[in-house]
Amino acid sequence: MSHVPCNGCTLCCHGDAVRLLPADEPNQYITESHPYIKGALMLAHKPDGACIYLGAGGCTIHDTSPQQCKEMDCRRIAAKITFTQARKLSKNGHFNLQVWAKGRFLARAKK
């Protein structure tokens, strides 16, 4: 897939667990323990569930964001899992169902 046409969309910045990967430098970010992966760190969240780095104008660390943020493409997520799987993940608090829906919409719009 090519460039993701986010156009100001920040759905993936809400309620998602952006895990820090080996290529990321943990002390560069405000982190918290990942709730499902023992010993892993993820970007911290505001009380409303948004990423700690989400500001009024979008991501405040876009140029230095973690690898998972840089590779995020909601269209790939929509292509890999069904609506039923996405709904189940969202009910368990593991996933933002709106991200799947946006990816599905963008993938269909490109066709």
N, C-alpha and C positions, 0 to 999 in steps of 0.2 A: 504494500500500500504506500501511497505517497503522502504528501503533506496533509495533515488533518485540518479541515476547515472549521476550526473552533469558533471563529468570529465572535469572541467574547464569552463563549460558553464556559462555565466553570463547574458543571455538574460533577466532574470527576474529583473536584476539590472538596466535596461534601460527603462525609461519612465513609470515606475510603481509607484503607490501611496501606499507606505508601511505605513499604518496607525498604529499609536501607540495604543495599546490596554491597558486595565486597568492593566494588569500584567507588563507592561513596565514602566520604570522610565524616563519620558520625559527629565529631566535635564541631563541625561546620553548621549543624542544625540543632534546633530545639526538638528533642525526641521524647518518646515514651516507649514503654515496653509493648511489644506486639502482643495482642491478646490471644493469638492462636498458634504462634510459633515461638517456642521456648528459646530464650536467649536473644531473640531478634529485636531490633529497634525499628520504630516507624516514626514518621513525622508526627509531632504532637497536634492535638486538635483543640479548637476553642470549645467553650461549653455548648455551643449549638451544633457541634459535630463537624464544622468546617475546618479545613487545614489551617494551622496556626499562621501560615504565610499567605493566606488569601486576604487581600486588601480590597478596598472599594473599587479599584481599577483592575483587579485580577491578581495574578500571582506576583508577589513582591520579590521572589527569588528566581524568576523564570530563567535567567541566564546561568544560574548556578544550582538549579534544581537537581534532585536525585535522579539516578538513572531511570527508575520506574516512571517518573513524571515525564522525562524526555521521550520515553518509548511508548507512552500511553496513546492508544488509538481505539476509541470506542467502537469503531467499525470492526476491528479484529475481535473484540469481545463478543459483539453481536453475531459474528460469523462462527465463533467457536462454541457458544452455548445457546441452548434453546430458551424460549421464553419461560417454560416451566422450570428449567434449571435456574435461570436468573431470578425468578420469583421466589424459589425456595431459598436461594442464597440471601435474598433481601429480607426474607422473614426471619432468618437466623442472625441478621445484623452484620453479615459478611460482605454486603454488596449494595450499591446504590442502583436500584432498578431503572432509574431514569437514565443512567449512563448507557445501559443496554438499549433502551428505547431510542436514545439519540443516535447511537451507532447504527441501529437498524435503519432509521430514517435517512442518515447520511449515505449509507451503503446503497439504499434503494434510489436515492436522488441522483446518484452518480451514473446509474445505468441508463 
